[in-house]
């Protein structure tokens, strides 16, 4: 009997730390599954149709939070994306570890989203984000840089540190540093690299240059039932020492500003972006357009142009992009109209570089079946004016889809 009691006491002692750990650690499995039927008809190219989720909404992952005491928490986030229209087992999305405190904020280490994507403007003001009607990508009304510093659906920043502050009197800010070597850590992109040089000038700077960084802030206020948010930010993509050998490339700078206003069932939102010396912004994620990945050599499009991202600037060129949208809520349905324009300036002295103007407008609706399930659909018209490439034609896009979050 004594042996049984001793064994029970030892087992209880060993089990106690495990129970305490379980009580202070919370593991959440989350995800979203989306499927849409999309069709795009580009002038001069046969129309395409697709059933699936190429824009990257479908995902699954784990989010872990451990209470370390004294208000300090440790967090881990691992996330994979997939398309419901293929057998792909999953592609890497966010992957980071973090320390957080309600008093001083949160700092993440790893592969993260940029503040321009999920904090100040970007996808936070686009109700059609992660659908074929999104403003980033082929819609032409938001930067969607291949280096992850823009608002591309499948764009993430590798080898990064990101800090998000707590909210103080309505104000909060976020900052990101990317110290990685551009030839190893930056997201792979084929755009803009002359064949045989072994370096991609569209990648971010890193070990061979300075740290890339991005900072953004938001301020929220309520005035007599009117909810107003003002945001702004600055992004710098430094070219590396190797990229400087091209002689013409300069550090990319992007300024962003915008605001949102809501009153009862009305919502209005907009933002403006100014791009100088486009490097990463000279190519972009193409998930919003059906078709093959756009191949390029020295920044010039080759072959199948159906997946061109119309918001791309000319390599080392300047430009600006504006976006505006509004919606009205009727019961469980959001009626949406939005659009904008991108202007890519000609790069002086560079052959085959021409000015490009892209405008688009989108109309559609999102209907909530429940808190987790929704239907969506709409139409987008994209108009491209580029005198160099006839393939950059106008496009009509239609989509209808269903989404469930868990």
Steps between C-alpha positions, in 0.01 A plus 500: 500500500783736591674422170183593312469828691867582437462422129188715482676790674800478264269488197307800627821695557622427149163586347467837677739696276330359191159607623629847588659530157177396334305753704732788405533405131219533247525335161251604232459331166355742245434517131290610208378314193389689191397400150396736222404466139686772312514592136718766339476623145802702379481667162704307244532191722253215539293523818591285798293335771611354830351330806716518810682758709813632331485825695610333823206529738488128579736415784546307821736540792575503871517797736659440841495739796679431830449722805847559649371708790532869576301588189757341267392246238684281253332435165559268205319516166537250214277525194468324164294599197348287226263516205173309504536457125816288509675220686766728647562400862581852611736795460672700773324807632579666834747324730617685807574498873415802715509663842205716600388718787189714532710793623772515234358306204619202296818413310510220243800314358477306173288509184233766545253719317602858433324788680400627154298181456315434826539810719469835320289490186573225252283196551341649812296736278424257216191287572581288192852415624590137430255472213543546124351850543768625740656842447856369530634312199316519172251754630781752466411714800745389774869416506550124518878467506663161451731576795201493738516869598172582322141372523532186287277209604790253499770750597693454826826642635765243585767535768319787670440664836166675546376708793136597565434755772203507738228756435548825693224763475394362162853493354699187413796427275686208347857463378690235304870426441629251243875435545522191275743446210306585183647203313389243757214616719281715278192341335584353160406712201593461133408854404758755398819292509714499186580141407833364618583768758405279792330777695146626502475882516136479608598339831545699820838608633662324792842381605664669202315826565298654783203371692170551323231650719138605506306707753132587518262664743124532546278731702138416579234740625123516543309824448125493563458146367747546214794257518810641332842340456798677347813307405837555336832328448843490338682202346864480391645214292877543490687351209799282586864553410466250217189676369689830500733357237219544247571871525141619451311348793421713803341434838122469474279726711123475541281751682142411593214697649127442532188496713175315569164641607192315615161613621219259574478277189731706277874444451748702292875431476796606289876520477776654290847354439801674347782275375850626423775290336293183483700185574274246672195691372615445141362147527221370717299200610257391230242296691221735399533414131429161347772356277866409517763692697622789288857427377735794451855573389656833595156616610337428163204261477538180300257231394167462680397844630167394651634514857656845477460704814387835367598695810871432436719805447783517246830376644673796671208722399260722692123491520192532716188301580170602653208290617152591626201290596164512669238259629152491642384229740151356461431237762764229453608629158773751409454679168841616373634734232870589473777585256799717428798561278872421473747718309845363415731768363745441217862452608710756318773354280381138535398321180155335493396699807169674442248667722213277606157590634268241652152573631239263634160495665330219689142439609373208703355372824591286803219318681557350846324167543630489859791638701732256323348433157440744216421529130659761273497603138548788262649653188826684435603702196871574450622744235867513400666771293855393410630601157788249505314173544178425313447200731421739787133510402181577687347217702161399636485275804207325667501286813269329748621309804445358845720526810503338843728602788575275797 
